[in-house]
Amino acid sequence: MAKQQLKAEFDKYGDVTYLPVVQESGALHNLIQDIQAIPAQDRSKIHYEEWFNALDTAENNYLAAVASRTDVRSEKEVGAVKRTRIEAEAAYTHLVEVVNLLAKVEGDTAYLPFINRMNVLIAEQRSTLKARQTRASKAKEPVTKPIMPEEPTTENPVSPEA
């Protein structure tokens, strides 16, 4: 009886070695759970425990390794992105301070084309970020009314009057 039950479980999942790694692991996890549902005394009659324990251990080791790898990757990437963003913000703030100081000391005529160009680029980036945030929040909520375009802002982070 145990032989037929085990064969049926294996037939249900087929050859999982051709699946992508995540799907293979999921299928093995489900197979292990299904085999555990078969009484241990039935599995022991056909000397199946040793192989089953090795499969269970290998699957648990794989899941632990994947979790560890994911943790390491997420820490590196999040830390790198955060550090880079902070450095970029500091560089931007320094640039604004220098340009505003030069425009104030030497007059804004020479710096006005640069200031205007920077203001346009900054406004475009803010608009892109706002659109992304809007799309992300709308993806979480069902749309119930028509989407109206928002008015552009006229706020200028770099001021020629500095």
N, C-alpha and C positions, 0 to 999 in steps of 0.2 A: 504494500500500500504506500509506504513512504517513497519508494522509487518512482511510482506514478505521480505522486504529488510534487516531488522535486523536478521531475521531467516537465510537468505541466508548468511549473514556475519558470523554468529556463526557456521553454518554448514561448511563453507569454512575452518575454523580453527579447528573444532572438539574440543575434550576435551584436553586442553593444560595442565591440572594438572598432567598428567603422563610424561610430557617432563622434561628433565633436566632444571634446574633453568634458565640458560642463554637462552635456546631455548624457554622456557615458556614466559620469559620476552619479547623476540623478537616477539613472536606470539601475545602477548597481546598488544604490542606497535603497531603492524600492524593492529590488530583488532580495536584499538582505532582510528587510522587514517582513517580506512575504515568507521567506524561509524560516524566520524566527517564529512565525505563526504555526509552523508545523511542530508538533510536540517533540521535545528533545529526545525522548526515548525512541521515537520512530526514526529520527535522524541517526541516532547512535547504532541502530540495528544494521545500517548499511555503511557504517564507519565514515560518516560524512562530516563529523564535527571538526576534525583537524583541518580539512580544506576550508570549511565554512569559517572557522576562526581566523585562518590566514587571510581570507578574503575580507572579512570584517575589519581586521587590523590594518590591512593595506588601504582600505577605503577610508578609515578614520585618519590614518597618517597622511593620506592625500588631502583630505579636507582640512586638516590642521596646517599643512604646508601652504595650501592656497590661501587660507585665512591669514597666515603670517605674511605671505608675499603681498597680499592686498593691503595689510596694515602698513608695511614698510613703504610701499608705493604711495599710498595716500598721504603718509606723513611727509615724504619727500616732495611730492607735487604741491601739496597745500602750502608747505613751508616756502618752497621756491616761488610760487605765485605771489604769496603774501609779501615776501621780502622784496620781490621785483616791483610790486605795486607801490610799496612804501618808498622805495628808492626813486621810482618814477614821479611820485607825488612830490618828493623833496626837490628833485631836479626841476620840475615844473614851477614850484613855488619860488625857487631861486631865480629861474628865468624871468618870471613875472616881476619879481622885485628889481632885478637888474635893469630890465627894459623900462619899467616905470621910473626908476631913478635916473637913467640916462635921458629919458624923454623930459623929465622935469628939469634936469640940469642943463641939457643942451637944446631943449625945445623939442616939441613932438613932431616937427615937420619931417625930419629925416627918418623917424621911426614909425610914422603913421601908416605907411603901406604894410610894414611888418605887423603892426598892432592890429590893423583891420583884417589882414589875412589870418592871423592867429585867432581872432574872435570868430571868424567864419568857420574855421576848422573846429574850434571848440564847440560852437553851436551845433554843427553837424554831428559831432560825436555824442553830445548830450541828447540830441534828437534820436540817434540810433539806439543809445542805451535806454531811453524812455520807451521807445517802441518795443524793444526786446523785453523789458520789464512788463509792459502792458500785455504782450503776447503770452508771456509766461503766466501771468496772473489769470488771464482769460482761459488758458488751457486748463486751469484747475477748476474754473467755474463755467457752467453752461451759459452761452450768450443768450440773453433774453430781449435785448433791444438793439437797434442798429448802432453801429460804431460810427461815431462822428470824429472827424479829424480835429486834433487839438491845435490851438493857436500857438505859433512859435514864440519863444521867449526872446526878449530883447536885452536880456541881462548880458553885460560884457565883462568877463573876468579880467581882461587886460584893458586898462583905462588910459586913453591918450591924455587925459587931464591930470594924471597922477602927479 
